[in-house]
Amino acid sequence: MTHRATRRTVLLAAGATGAAALTAGCGGNGGDGGSSPGTAAPDAPAGQELASTGDIPVGGGTVFKDEKVVVTQPEEGDFKAFSAVCTHQNCVVAEVSDGTINCTCHNSRFGIADGSVESGPATRPLPEERITVEGNSIRLA
């Protein structure tokens, strides 16, 4: 499974010095108090196993708070990953239920299929994170 590159991927590839420079230039918040998209999980190492495919419910998902990633399975066998940092005010989302990723800080809800805002106050979607699914293993890419 292949996902598009995110700013997080570029930062990881740029190295420590380049990442600091890139981060300094990407500090805008879009006027809604949120953080820059794609910078949610800089401490989650690529290749780290997050879960087994059987751990992610169909029509739901699981929040990995330490890695700041949420993995969803909108349809059987279709796994998606998003930043778990709410784009409203940087709270880590709390849960996935009833087809949405839910931030309980201010009640923003995001779609499990694409991270889009289902209800605010957030105005920007959750950034996509890169994962790979090999066999029964879901790993950060």
C-alpha positions as CSV (number, residue, x, y, z in Angstrom):
1,M,0.0,0.0,0.0
2,T,1.5,3.4,-1.0
3,H,0.6,6.8,0.4
4,R,1.7,10.2,-0.8
5,A,4.6,11.9,0.9
6,T,3.7,14.3,3.8
7,R,5.7,17.1,5.2
8,R,6.7,14.7,8.0
9,T,8.3,12.4,5.5
10,V,10.2,15.3,4.0
11,L,11.4,16.5,7.4
12,L,12.6,13.0,8.3
13,A,14.5,12.7,5.0
14,A,16.0,16.2,5.4
15,G,18.0,15.3,8.6
16,A,18.3,17.2,11.8
17,T,19.8,20.4,10.4
18,G,17.5,20.6,7.4
19,A,14.5,19.7,9.5
20,A,15.1,22.6,11.9
21,A,15.3,25.0,8.9
22,L,12.2,23.6,7.3
23,T,10.2,23.6,10.5
24,A,11.0,27.2,11.1
25,G,9.7,28.1,7.7
26,C,6.5,26.1,8.1
27,G,5.1,27.6,11.4
28,G,1.9,29.1,10.0
29,N,-1.3,27.9,11.6
30,G,-3.9,29.0,9.0
31,G,-5.5,31.4,11.5
32,D,-7.4,28.7,13.4
33,G,-4.9,28.1,16.2
34,G,-3.8,24.7,14.8
35,S,-0.3,23.4,14.0
36,S,1.3,22.9,10.7
37,P,0.0,19.7,9.1
38,G,2.2,16.7,8.8
39,T,4.4,17.4,11.8
40,A,2.5,15.4,14.3
41,A,4.7,12.4,14.9
42,P,8.4,13.3,14.6
43,D,9.4,10.9,17.3
44,A,7.7,7.9,15.8
45,P,10.4,5.9,14.0
46,A,9.8,4.7,10.5
47,G,9.4,0.9,10.3
48,Q,7.9,0.8,13.8
49,E,5.1,-1.8,14.0
50,L,1.9,-0.1,15.2
51,A,-0.5,-3.0,15.2
52,S,-1.7,-6.2,13.7
53,T,-4.4,-5.8,11.0
54,G,-6.8,-7.7,13.3
55,D,-6.4,-5.0,16.0
56,I,-8.1,-2.3,13.8
57,P,-11.8,-2.7,13.6
58,V,-13.6,-2.4,10.3
59,G,-15.5,0.9,10.2
60,G,-13.4,2.1,13.1
61,G,-9.8,2.7,14.2
62,T,-7.3,2.9,17.0
63,V,-5.4,5.9,18.3
64,F,-1.7,5.4,19.1
65,K,-1.2,8.3,21.5
66,D,2.6,7.8,22.0
67,E,3.2,7.8,18.2
68,K,0.6,10.5,17.6
69,V,-1.0,8.4,14.9
70,V,-4.5,7.1,14.3
71,V,-5.0,4.1,12.1
72,T,-8.4,3.4,10.6
73,Q,-10.0,0.7,8.5
74,P,-13.0,2.4,6.7
75,E,-13.7,-0.8,4.7
76,E,-12.4,-4.3,5.1
77,G,-8.7,-4.5,4.2
78,D,-8.4,-0.7,3.5
79,F,-6.1,0.8,6.2
80,K,-5.5,4.6,6.5
81,A,-3.3,6.6,8.9
82,F,-3.6,10.2,10.0
83,S,-1.9,12.5,12.5
84,A,-3.6,12.1,15.9
85,V,-3.0,15.8,16.6
86,C,-6.2,17.8,16.1
87,T,-5.8,20.6,13.7
88,H,-7.8,23.0,15.9
89,Q,-5.6,23.4,19.0
90,N,-3.1,20.5,18.9
91,C,-4.9,18.1,21.3
92,V,-4.3,14.4,20.7
93,V,-7.5,12.9,19.5
94,A,-9.1,10.6,22.0
95,E,-11.0,7.9,20.2
96,V,-12.5,6.5,17.0
97,S,-16.2,5.7,17.2
98,D,-19.3,5.9,15.0
99,G,-17.3,6.4,11.8
100,T,-15.3,9.4,13.1
101,I,-12.0,10.2,14.7
102,N,-13.0,12.3,17.8
103,C,-11.1,15.0,19.6
104,T,-12.7,15.5,23.0
105,C,-10.9,18.8,23.7
106,H,-13.3,20.9,21.7
107,N,-15.4,18.1,20.0
108,S,-14.0,18.2,16.5
109,R,-14.7,15.1,14.5
110,F,-12.9,13.8,11.4
111,G,-13.8,11.2,8.8
112,I,-12.1,7.8,9.1
113,A,-11.7,7.4,5.3
114,D,-9.9,10.7,4.6
115,G,-9.4,12.7,7.8
116,S,-11.8,15.4,6.6
117,V,-13.6,17.6,9.1
118,E,-17.0,16.2,9.8
119,S,-17.7,18.8,12.5
120,G,-15.7,21.6,14.0
121,P,-14.4,23.8,15.4
122,A,-11.4,22.4,13.4
123,T,-11.4,23.7,9.9
124,R,-8.6,21.6,8.4
125,P,-8.4,17.8,7.9
126,L,-6.1,15.6,9.8
127,P,-2.9,15.1,7.8
128,E,-2.3,11.7,6.3
129,E,0.5,9.6,7.7
130,R,2.4,7.0,5.7
131,I,2.0,3.3,6.7
132,T,2.7,0.0,5.1
133,V,0.7,-3.1,5.5
134,E,2.6,-6.4,5.0
135,G,0.8,-9.6,5.9
136,N,-0.8,-8.9,9.2
137,S,1.6,-6.1,10.2
138,I,0.8,-2.3,10.1
139,R,4.0,-0.3,10.2
140,L,5.0,3.4,10.0
141,A,6.5,4.0,6.6
